[in-house]
Structure formats: C-alpha cells, structure tokens
Amino acid sequence: MNDYEFGDWQRILFGDVPGSFLLEVFGRTLLMFVVIFVALRATGKRTVRQLSVVELVLIIGLGSAAGDPMFYHDVGMLPALLVFLVVIISYRTLTRLAAKSPKMETLLEGKVICLIDEGKFAYKEFGKEDLGQDEFFMELRSAGIEHLGQVRKAYLETNGSISVYFYEDDRVRAGLPVLPEIFAQRTKKIEQDGEFACTFCGNIDAFVKPVLHPVCSRCGHDTWVKALNTKRVT
C-alpha cells in the first residue's frame, strides 16, 4: 500500500517491470494465442457454436488483456495494449490467409460435415464428431422433424450450427424416428411385419415375419425401431 503513488506514470504504463518486458509480452501473447486456438479446435465445433474458432480466440485474448489493467494497480497499460495489438494483427492475418487459401481456411475453421444423406445417417462422418445422437435428435425436433425420412441432407457447419434440407412432401420416405417416446421402443427382435429403422445408421429394412437379432445390411448393427413415414407439419 505504501508503494502506491497517484500519477506514477512508470507504474501506470509499465507496472512493476522495465520497458524491455514489452518484448516478452509480445512473445507470450503469440504463444497464448496459439495455445487458445489449439485448445478450442480440440474441443470441437459445438463448443464454439455461432462463432468461428478464430473469433472466439480473439474474444478470449482481448478479454484477458483488458481485465487485469482495470483492477490491478501493478499491471501496466502498455503491456495490455501490446497484447491487444498482437491479438488483432494475428486475427487479421489469419482471416486474410483463410480468405486466400482453402487449405488454410479448413485448417483454421474445420470443414462442413454431412450428417444425414438421403434420409440416413452418414454414420462414418457422424462418428468423427463430438455430437451425441440425443443432442442431434433434439436439434432435428427443434426444426419440426419427426423422422429422418423427412430429411434429404443435414450438415454440421463450421460454427457448430446444423443446416437441414427437407424432402418435398411427395418424396418423404420411411425413416428413423427422432421422437423420444417412439425411439425408446427400440428392440433386437422383430415381432411384426413392416418397415423398421436401424437405430445406429437409420437404414430402413422391410420384414415380413418375426426375426430374432436381424442385422442391418448397411452397418451391421442389430437394434431396430418401427419406422415412421409421416409428412412434415409446417
């Protein structure tokens, strides 16, 4: 407390460090920018939903730099301003590189993933993402979808949102139900004839007699639920 002196510009601008510390701040900021970016990319798209990874790194970096000088008298303004400058320059550089290079854009933002293709899960791609089936079904129900047969294509965008493209009403087909009370009726034994959906990949198979442990012809799994074939209510 005795070290505090109002109007001490050395303390206000540099804190308790020499001016040469600004060079170290520059290096620290670049390093932390990379660390934050790698960490956010590793957590998956859903973590950064509605924001790109680079935008979120920008927000975190600027927020961290702005916070300490507001509260702590021994934290200088110039190191914080240098952090702002380095973060903004890094952001602008990365966005310009992404705009000019598709490979760089994919590296920074990831790529759009097809989750549903012609009314069925693109299960090989779906398994690579950190998106649970229950969470995905919730997204589909929010869009007014009852079963996958109503969906022509669904994509996981680079910002974590899901884009859905529907079949026309006259092209709707039987599909895996996403309504929880129907999906909960899944079974490994087919006890009646009709069309059933594989709960793993959404493939539809027709059965004409009771079958115990039928295997999906598309993915090899053996859990089924009665398929729905209703049109979308709009």
Contacts in CASP RR format, 6 or more apart in sequence:
PFRMAT RR
TARGET T0000
AUTHOR 0000-0000-0000
METHOD contacts of the structure
MODEL  1
MNDYEFGDWQRILFGDVPGSFLLEVFGRTLLMFVVIFVALRATGKRTVRQ
LSVVELVLIIGLGSAAGDPMFYHDVGMLPALLVFLVVIISYRTLTRLAAK
SPKMETLLEGKVICLIDEGKFAYKEFGKEDLGQDEFFMELRSAGIEHLGQ
VRKAYLETNGSISVYFYEDDRVRAGLPVLPEIFAQRTKKIEQDGEFACTF
CGNIDAFVKPVLHPVCSRCGHDTWVKALNTKRVT
4 73 0 8 1.000
5 11 0 8 1.000
11 73 0 8 1.000
11 74 0 8 1.000
11 76 0 8 1.000
12 76 0 8 1.000
12 77 0 8 1.000
13 76 0 8 1.000
13 77 0 8 1.000
13 78 0 8 1.000
14 21 0 8 1.000
14 76 0 8 1.000
14 78 0 8 1.000
14 79 0 8 1.000
15 74 0 8 1.000
15 75 0 8 1.000
15 76 0 8 1.000
15 79 0 8 1.000
16 74 0 8 1.000
17 76 0 8 1.000
17 79 0 8 1.000
19 78 0 8 1.000
21 79 0 8 1.000
22 78 0 8 1.000
22 79 0 8 1.000
22 82 0 8 1.000
25 79 0 8 1.000
25 82 0 8 1.000
25 83 0 8 1.000
26 82 0 8 1.000
26 86 0 8 1.000
27 86 0 8 1.000
29 65 0 8 1.000
29 82 0 8 1.000
29 83 0 8 1.000
29 86 0 8 1.000
29 87 0 8 1.000
30 86 0 8 1.000
30 90 0 8 1.000
32 61 0 8 1.000
33 57 0 8 1.000
33 61 0 8 1.000
33 86 0 8 1.000
33 87 0 8 1.000
33 90 0 8 1.000
36 57 0 8 1.000
36 60 0 8 1.000
36 61 0 8 1.000
37 53 0 8 1.000
37 54 0 8 1.000
37 57 0 8 1.000
40 47 0 8 1.000
40 48 0 8 1.000
40 53 0 8 1.000
40 56 0 8 1.000
40 57 0 8 1.000
41 53 0 8 1.000
41 110 0 8 1.000
43 130 0 8 1.000
44 129 0 8 1.000
44 130 0 8 1.000
45 110 0 8 1.000
45 129 0 8 1.000
45 130 0 8 1.000
45 156 0 8 1.000
45 157 0 8 1.000
45 158 0 8 1.000
45 159 0 8 1.000
45 160 0 8 1.000
46 130 0 8 1.000
46 131 0 8 1.000
46 135 0 8 1.000
46 160 0 8 1.000
48 56 0 8 1.000
48 159 0 8 1.000
48 160 0 8 1.000
49 159 0 8 1.000
49 160 0 8 1.000
49 161 0 8 1.000
50 159 0 8 1.000
50 160 0 8 1.000
50 161 0 8 1.000
51 59 0 8 1.000
51 159 0 8 1.000
52 108 0 8 1.000
52 109 0 8 1.000
52 158 0 8 1.000
52 159 0 8 1.000
53 108 0 8 1.000
53 109 0 8 1.000
53 110 0 8 1.000
54 91 0 8 1.000
54 94 0 8 1.000
54 95 0 8 1.000
54 98 0 8 1.000
54 108 0 8 1.000
54 109 0 8 1.000
55 91 0 8 1.000
57 87 0 8 1.000
57 91 0 8 1.000
58 87 0 8 1.000
58 88 0 8 1.000
58 91 0 8 1.000
61 83 0 8 1.000
61 87 0 8 1.000
62 83 0 8 1.000
62 84 0 8 1.000
62 87 0 8 1.000
62 88 0 8 1.000
64 83 0 8 1.000
65 80 0 8 1.000
65 83 0 8 1.000
65 84 0 8 1.000
65 87 0 8 1.000
66 80 0 8 1.000
66 84 0 8 1.000
67 80 0 8 1.000
68 75 0 8 1.000
68 80 0 8 1.000
69 75 0 8 1.000
69 76 0 8 1.000
69 77 0 8 1.000
69 80 0 8 1.000
94 104 0 8 1.000
94 108 0 8 1.000
97 104 0 8 1.000
97 108 0 8 1.000
98 104 0 8 1.000
98 105 0 8 1.000
98 108 0 8 1.000
98 109 0 8 1.000
99 105 0 8 1.000
109 158 0 8 1.000
110 158 0 8 1.000
111 158 0 8 1.000
112 155 0 8 1.000
112 156 0 8 1.000
112 157 0 8 1.000
112 158 0 8 1.000
113 122 0 8 1.000
113 125 0 8 1.000
113 126 0 8 1.000
113 128 0 8 1.000
113 129 0 8 1.000
113 155 0 8 1.000
113 156 0 8 1.000
114 122 0 8 1.000
114 125 0 8 1.000
114 153 0 8 1.000
114 154 0 8 1.000
114 155 0 8 1.000
115 121 0 8 1.000
115 122 0 8 1.000
115 125 0 8 1.000
115 126 0 8 1.000
115 129 0 8 1.000
115 131 0 8 1.000
115 136 0 8 1.000
115 154 0 8 1.000
115 155 0 8 1.000
115 156 0 8 1.000
115 162 0 8 1.000
116 122 0 8 1.000
116 148 0 8 1.000
116 151 0 8 1.000
116 152 0 8 1.000
116 153 0 8 1.000
116 154 0 8 1.000
116 164 0 8 1.000
117 153 0 8 1.000
118 152 0 8 1.000
118 153 0 8 1.000
119 148 0 8 1.000
119 149 0 8 1.000
119 150 0 8 1.000
119 151 0 8 1.000
119 152 0 8 1.000
119 167 0 8 1.000
119 173 0 8 1.000
119 175 0 8 1.000
119 202 0 8 1.000
120 148 0 8 1.000
120 176 0 8 1.000
120 201 0 8 1.000
120 202 0 8 1.000
120 203 0 8 1.000
120 204 0 8 1.000
120 218 0 8 1.000
121 148 0 8 1.000
121 176 0 8 1.000
121 200 0 8 1.000
121 201 0 8 1.000
121 202 0 8 1.000
123 200 0 8 1.000
123 201 0 8 1.000
123 219 0 8 1.000
126 136 0 8 1.000
129 156 0 8 1.000
131 156 0 8 1.000
136 162 0 8 1.000
137 178 0 8 1.000
137 180 0 8 1.000
137 183 0 8 1.000
139 162 0 8 1.000
140 148 0 8 1.000
140 151 0 8 1.000
140 154 0 8 1.000
140 164 0 8 1.000
140 178 0 8 1.000
141 178 0 8 1.000
141 179 0 8 1.000
143 164 0 8 1.000
144 232 0 8 1.000
144 233 0 8 1.000
145 151 0 8 1.000
145 164 0 8 1.000
145 178 0 8 1.000
145 232 0 8 1.000
146 177 0 8 1.000
146 178 0 8 1.000
146 179 0 8 1.000
146 228 0 8 1.000
146 230 0 8 1.000
146 232 0 8 1.000
147 174 0 8 1.000
147 175 0 8 1.000
147 176 0 8 1.000
147 177 0 8 1.000
147 178 0 8 1.000
147 179 0 8 1.000
147 197 0 8 1.000
147 227 0 8 1.000
147 228 0 8 1.000
147 229 0 8 1.000
147 230 0 8 1.000
148 175 0 8 1.000
148 176 0 8 1.000
148 178 0 8 1.000
148 197 0 8 1.000
148 202 0 8 1.000
149 167 0 8 1.000
149 172 0 8 1.000
149 173 0 8 1.000
149 174 0 8 1.000
149 175 0 8 1.000
149 176 0 8 1.000
149 228 0 8 1.000
149 229 0 8 1.000
150 166 0 8 1.000
150 167 0 8 1.000
150 172 0 8 1.000
150 175 0 8 1.000
150 230 0 8 1.000
150 231 0 8 1.000
150 232 0 8 1.000
151 164 0 8 1.000
151 165 0 8 1.000
151 166 0 8 1.000
151 167 0 8 1.000
152 165 0 8 1.000
152 166 0 8 1.000
152 167 0 8 1.000
153 164 0 8 1.000
153 165 0 8 1.000
154 162 0 8 1.000
154 163 0 8 1.000
154 164 0 8 1.000
154 165 0 8 1.000
155 162 0 8 1.000
155 163 0 8 1.000
156 162 0 8 1.000
157 163 0 8 1.000
166 232 0 8 1.000
167 173 0 8 1.000
169 231 0 8 1.000
169 232 0 8 1.000
172 229 0 8 1.000
172 230 0 8 1.000
172 231 0 8 1.000
172 232 0 8 1.000
173 204 0 8 1.000
173 229 0 8 1.000
174 195 0 8 1.000
174 197 0 8 1.000
174 204 0 8 1.000
174 227 0 8 1.000
174 228 0 8 1.000
174 229 0 8 1.000
175 195 0 8 1.000
175 197 0 8 1.000
175 202 0 8 1.000
175 204 0 8 1.000
175 227 0 8 1.000
175 228 0 8 1.000
175 229 0 8 1.000
176 183 0 8 1.000
176 197 0 8 1.000
176 198 0 8 1.000
176 199 0 8 1.000
176 202 0 8 1.000
176 204 0 8 1.000
176 225 0 8 1.000
176 227 0 8 1.000
177 183 0 8 1.000
177 197 0 8 1.000
177 225 0 8 1.000
177 226 0 8 1.000
177 227 0 8 1.000
177 228 0 8 1.000
179 228 0 8 1.000
182 225 0 8 1.000
182 226 0 8 1.000
182 228 0 8 1.000
183 199 0 8 1.000
183 225 0 8 1.000
185 225 0 8 1.000
185 226 0 8 1.000
186 199 0 8 1.000
186 223 0 8 1.000
186 224 0 8 1.000
186 225 0 8 1.000
187 223 0 8 1.000
187 224 0 8 1.000
187 225 0 8 1.000
188 212 0 8 1.000
188 213 0 8 1.000
188 222 0 8 1.000
188 223 0 8 1.000
188 224 0 8 1.000
189 210 0 8 1.000
189 211 0 8 1.000
189 212 0 8 1.000
189 213 0 8 1.000
190 196 0 8 1.000
190 207 0 8 1.000
190 210 0 8 1.000
190 211 0 8 1.000
190 212 0 8 1.000
190 214 0 8 1.000
190 224 0 8 1.000
191 210 0 8 1.000
192 207 0 8 1.000
192 210 0 8 1.000
193 206 0 8 1.000
193 207 0 8 1.000
193 208 0 8 1.000
193 209 0 8 1.000
194 206 0 8 1.000
194 207 0 8 1.000
194 208 0 8 1.000
194 226 0 8 1.000
194 227 0 8 1.000
195 204 0 8 1.000
195 205 0 8 1.000
195 206 0 8 1.000
195 207 0 8 1.000
195 226 0 8 1.000
195 227 0 8 1.000
195 229 0 8 1.000
196 204 0 8 1.000
196 205 0 8 1.000
196 206 0 8 1.000
196 207 0 8 1.000
196 224 0 8 1.000
196 225 0 8 1.000
196 226 0 8 1.000
196 227 0 8 1.000
197 203 0 8 1.000
197 204 0 8 1.000
197 224 0 8 1.000
197 225 0 8 1.000
197 226 0 8 1.000
197 227 0 8 1.000
198 204 0 8 1.000
198 205 0 8 1.000
198 216 0 8 1.000
198 218 0 8 1.000
198 219 0 8 1.000
198 221 0 8 1.000
198 223 0 8 1.000
198 224 0 8 1.000
199 221 0 8 1.000
199 223 0 8 1.000
199 224 0 8 1.000
199 225 0 8 1.000
200 216 0 8 1.000
200 219 0 8 1.000
200 220 0 8 1.000
200 221 0 8 1.000
200 223 0 8 1.000
201 216 0 8 1.000
201 218 0 8 1.000
201 219 0 8 1.000
201 221 0 8 1.000
202 218 0 8 1.000
203 216 0 8 1.000
203 217 0 8 1.000
203 218 0 8 1.000
203 219 0 8 1.000
204 227 0 8 1.000
205 214 0 8 1.000
205 216 0 8 1.000
205 217 0 8 1.000
205 224 0 8 1.000
207 214 0 8 1.000
213 222 0 8 1.000
214 222 0 8 1.000
214 224 0 8 1.000
215 221 0 8 1.000
215 222 0 8 1.000
216 222 0 8 1.000
216 224 0 8 1.000
END
